[in-house]
Amino acid sequence: MITTSLTKRDLNRLNTLKKHQNGCTLQRTGIFKTLHEDLGIGNATGAKLILSRTDVNRIRELYLQHSNIDVFEDIDLTTRTKTTQHFQNEKLSSHQVKSTFLSVYPLAQKTFKLNEQQIVVPKGAFISIPLEHISSAHTSTFILVENFETFIDLKKANFDFDSFPADTLVAYRGDKDFGIVMSQIKQALPTCHLVGFFDCDPQGFSMARASKCDSILAPNTDLATFKRLGQTDLFDRQYATLKDDGVFGKVYELMIEGQCGVVQEALIQHQVPLHLAPIRRP
């Protein structure tokens, strides 16, 4: 997706960031439109996208991690061998070579329906299906989880999962091997209720916004507990990337007041009560 289907034009546009490491304003098209819509990077205004210094660094880190390239440096793509060191598509065509997959399992049942077929998922297992087939999933609710460990251990969290509809599916946000899934679920199933479970830090809130979640699983706790479990370095590193207008309610206020972020693993380990918090959009 963002890192596995780059075109030469995408790469050339990304390379311009080396001249604008402190931030810039550019056309919200192509790869930059995708980065904004799927990962919440940058601030959109009209047809333009405003990137802060932090936004530019996030883009650089994304491609360093997932494609082993530094967008601040020129990249040698003169041979197919050199190209495949960075991209699965050695021709840098505009067509995606490897499908993006979504890893899912049914929350309460052993099966779910996909393409009019019953898919059996053994307890404790999950399946990965091509993203283009998600629109044929029979479900009213998706729970999108940020971290893989939490995706597997979701039901260990302190929440009444029986309150979700019986056809609920749990989905992993993805990784560099199968692609990162954000707003695509909502695009494929616009009437589906999308619940996000992300870290309670600026980056987590940014992902919740980018994925177009209808609500989030959030800690139902007080400031003292939030601070006791929180990490100030998460807040300090990420706060500049958060573009928020109060849509996340109390948990956002706890983060701001506590000046810290709390990861999902800590919420589960310490059995912090969770509640379903609607995202208030205009």
N, C-alpha and C positions, 0 to 999 in steps of 0.2 A: 504494500500500500504506500504509505508515505516514504518508506525507506527501500522498498523493493521494486518500485516501478518508476524510477526517475527517468526522465527524458534528458537529452542534452540541453534543452532549453531550461529545464528545472535546475540542472547542475550549474549552468551559467548564471542563472538568477541567484542561486544560493551563494555562488562565489563572489557576488557583488557585496555581500555582507562584510567581507574582509576590509572594505573601504569605509564601512559604516559601523564599526564595532561599538560605538557609543549610542547607537540608535539611528533610526531613519523613518521616513514616510515613503511608502511605495504603493503601486497598484495592487489591489486585493484580487489578484487573479492567479490561476495556475497553482503552483506548489504553495505559495503563500496563502492563498484562499483555503487550501486544504489544511495547512497547519493551524490556521485560525479556527476553522469550523470543527476540526476533529480534536484538537488539543487545546483550544482556547488561548493560543499564543497571539499576542498583539491586541490592539484596540482598534476596532473598525469604525470608520467614520466616512459615510458615503461609499464611494468606490475605492477609497484609500485604506491602507492598513498602517497604523502607527506602531513601530517596534521600539521598545525601550532597550537600554543596554542589557538589562536582564533578559528580555525576550530574545535578543540576538544570541546571548550566551546559552540560553536554553536550546535554541536551534542547533548551535554548534555541538553541544553535549549530546543531543539526540542522534546526530549523524556520526559522531565519534563512537558512540556506544553501539548503534545498530548497523552501521555500514563501514565502520573503521575508516572514515574519511574526515578530514578537517576542512570545513568550508572556508576557513581563513587562509588556506594554502591552495596553490594550483595543483590539479590532479592529473596524472599522466594516464590518459585513456587511449593512447596510440595503438595498443594491441589488445586483443580479446583477453589474453591471459592477465594483463594488468587490470583490465576492467573488472574481471570476475573476482579479483581480490576484494572489491568493494561492493559489487552488485551481482545478484543472481542472474540478471538479464544482461549478458555481456554486450548486446548490441544497443543497449540503452534505447530500446524502442518505446513507443507510447503505450504498448499493451503489457499488461501485467503477466509475468511468467508464472508466478506461484500464487495460487489463490490465498486470500486471507481466510483463516479458519476461526470459527467460534467454538470454544470448548464449553459444553453445557451438561447439565444433568437435571432431572426433575426433582424438585424440592421434596415432595411428599409421596410420590408414586414411583413405581419401577419402570414405567413406560411413558412415552409421550408420542404424539402423532406428528409426523413430518412427511410432506408429500403424500398424504393420505395413507401412510403406513405407520404401524405401531413400532416404535423403536424401543428396544429393551435395554435398559442401563442397569447393570448389577449394582447393588448397594456398595457405596464407597468408590464407585468408578464414575467416569465421565466420557463423553464422546466429543470429537472435534468434527464439525461439519462446515462445508464451504459457506461463506457468508452469503452467497447469492441464493442459498436455499432457505435462509431465515424467514423470508416472507411467507413460506409455506408451513411454518411451525404453528401448531394449534395451541396457543397460549394467550392468556389475558394479562399475564404479569411476567416481567423479567426482573431478576435481581442481578445487577452488574457489579462485580467485585473487583477491586483494584489489584490485590496481591494474590498470588497463586496459593500460598499456604492458607490464607483466609478463605479463598474459594473452596478449598477442600474441607476446611474445618468450620464452615459457616454456621452449622447448626449447634456448635458448641457455644455460640454467643448467647448472651443473656437477653433473649427476645422470644416472644411467643410466636413462633413461625407457623403455628396452626392457624393464625389469623389471616394468612395469605390464602388466596384461592387454590384449589386442589391442582390446577393445571400450571402452577408457577414453575418457571425454569430459572435455574441459577447459571449465570454466565461469567466467564473469566475475561477481564479486560484485554488480555493478550500480552504478547511479548515479541521479541525480535524475530523469533523463528516462525510464528504463525501470523504476525501482524497485530497491530493495536486497534482494537475496536472501540469506538466512542459513539458518535452520533448515528452510525449505520443501523443500529437496532431500531431506533426511533424512525429512521427514514424508511426502513423495510416494513415496520409494523407501527404506523402512526397512531393507531387506537390502543396499542398495548400500553399498560401502566409500567413505566420504567423506574425501578427503585435503584438507587446507587448506594454502595457501601464502600466508602473511600476513607483514607486517612483524614483525620481532622486537623489538617494543616492547609496553608495557602494553596499548595499544589493539588491537594485532594479536592478542595472546593473548586479550583479551576477545572479539574476533570469532570466534576459533577455538572458544572455549567456546560462544558463542551459536549458532554454526552446527551444533553437535553433531558436529563432525568426529571420525572414528575415529583419525586420525593427522595429523601435519603434516610438511611438508618443512622441515627445520631445518638450520642451518649445523653442519657437523661440524668444529669448529675450536677453537682455544685462546683463553684470555682475552685475550692480547695482541692477537691479530688482531681479536677482537670489539671491543675498545676502540679500536683504530686506525680501524676503519670506522664506529664508533658515533657517535651524536649524543646528547649529554647533555641537550639541550633537550627531545628527545622523551621521555626518561625522566622529567625533572623535571615536565613538563606533565601527563603521563598516569598516573604511577604510582598516584595516589590512586584511579584508576578500576578498578584491577586487583583482582579477587577471585580468588585462586588458592590451591589447597591442595596444590601440588606435582605436579599432573597432567602438567605439561609437561616435567619432567625436567631434563636438563643445560642446555638452551638457556635455560630460565628462570633457572637458577642463574647462568649467564654474564651475563645481563642485570642481575640483582640485584648481583652482585659488581662488574661493570663500571660500574654506574650509568649505563647508556646503552642506546639502542635502535639497531638496524640495519635499514635499509629494504631491500626486495626488490631494488631497482635496484642497490644497492651489492653485494649478494650475487652478482648476475649479472655486473656490470661487473668485479668483482675475482675472478670465477671461484672463489668460496669453495665447497668441496665441500659438497654437501647430502646428508642422509640422511633416511630415513623414520622419524620418531619417533612411536611409539604414544602416544595420550593415555590415561593411566591413571586411569580413573574407578572409583569403588567399585562 
